[in-house]
Amino acid sequence: MSRNRAATVKQLPLEWRALIAAATEARNKAHAPYSRFAVGAAVRTASGRIFAGCNVENASTGLTVCAERVAIWKAVSEGERQFEALAVVSEHGAMPCGACRQVLSEFALKLPILVADTAGHVLVTSLEALYPQPFTSASLGEGLTREDET
């Protein structure tokens, strides 16, 4: 999937609606006292599990962590390494930042990404479209390869 497609939540398959619902619930738990910019994310794994995360801000802003990375790290900490889709929900539908795109690229270069706002509008895109030239293990020059880099 390399093209962006606009939709509403109601037009999406049930499995993607569930992912957006989990991201919305996570957004409600965000700790964003400084920016007031609450974000929730949820990732569906190949085993069908959903892991959600919210952004957590810190007075030392460099220690703030994004919702997308929280969701991925929760999944990885539970042994999951294969991801089927990611949903991100914020008030106006913000895209994953560059750091999150890099972390996501470690696991799934062709990952479908659903970017939703709180009004129910969704942009369906992919990591490949948002981050076409990621830094991967192959970039290290050690001859390391992954199945999805072919």
N, C-alpha and C positions, 0 to 999 in steps of 0.2 A: 504494500500500500504506500504509494509515494505522493498521492494527491490529498489535499485537504478537502473535507466535505462537511458542510454545515447541516445540522439537524436539530431536532428537539429530543429531549429525553424519551418522550413517548414513541418516537419513531425508531428507537434503537432496539436491538434484540434484548430479550429478557436478561441474559447473562451480563450484558453491558449496563443495563439499568440497575442491576444489583450492585455492580461495581461502583457506579455513581452514587447510589444510596449509601454505600459504606464510606465513600470519600466525604459525602455530605455530613454524615454522622461524625466522622473524625474531625471535620472542620469545626464543628461545634465544640470540640475539646481543645482547640488551638490555644496556645499561650502566646498572645501577641499584644502585650501591654504597651509596647513602644510604638509600633507601626499601626496597630489596630487592623492589620492585614491578615485575616485568618484564612488559612489554606488547609484543605484536607486532601489526602490521596489514598488510593487503594489499588493494590496490584493483585491480579489473579494469577495463580501459579498453574503449571501444567497438570498438577494433581487436583486442581479445582478449588484449592483453598484461597481465601481472600485475606490479605493482610492490609490493614489500614494504618495511616499515620497522620499526624498533624504537625504544623510548624511549631517550633518551640523557640521563642526569642529569649535573649539574655541581655542584661545591661551592657555586657562586654559584647558588642554586636558581632564580632568575629566568631563567637561561640554559638550563634544562632544556627539552627538546623532546619532545613526545609522538609515539608510533609512528604515529598516523594522519596527522599533518602531515608526518612524514618520508616516508611512502609517497606522499602526494599531491604533495609537492614533487619527489620523484624522478620521478614520472610527468610532471609539468609541465615539468621540466627536459629531458625527452626529447621534448617537443612534444605530449604528450597533454593534451587539455582536456575530453574526454567520458568519463564514468565510469558503469559499469553496476552495480557493487556494491562494498561495502567489508566486510571481515571484521576483527574485533578479537578478539584472544585474550589473556586474562589468567587468573591462577589461579582467580579466582572469577567471572569474567565482568563486567568493569567497562565501563560505558557511556563513549562519547567525552565529553570535557570540553567546556565551553562554547566555548573557543577553537577546538578542533577542529571543533565543529559550525559555527562561523562560517566557518572556512576551507572546509569542505566545501560550505557553502551558496553559495559563489562559483561553483561548478561544476555542482552537481546537486541541486536542491531535493528531488527525489523519490527520491533514492538509497536503494536497499535496504541495510540495515546488518545484518550478522550478528554478534552478540555471543556469543562462545563462552568457556566455561571449559575448564580442562585435563582435566576428566573427560568431555568430549564432549557437554555440554549446550549448546544454542544457543537464543538468543532472536532471532527474525527480526523486525526492525522497519524503520523508514525514517527518513531525515533529517527528512522532513516531520512525522512523529509526534514526534520528539525535539526539533525546533526549528521550531515552527509560525510564528513571526514573526521571521525573520532580518533582519539589516541587509543590504540589497542595494544594487546600483547605483541602483535607483529611490529608495532612501532619501536619496541625495545631493541630490535635487531638481533634477537637471540634465536630466531627461527621458530618461535612459539606460534602455534596456530590453534584456532578453535573451529568447530564445525560450521558456525554461522558466519565466518569470515570469508568463505569461498564464494 
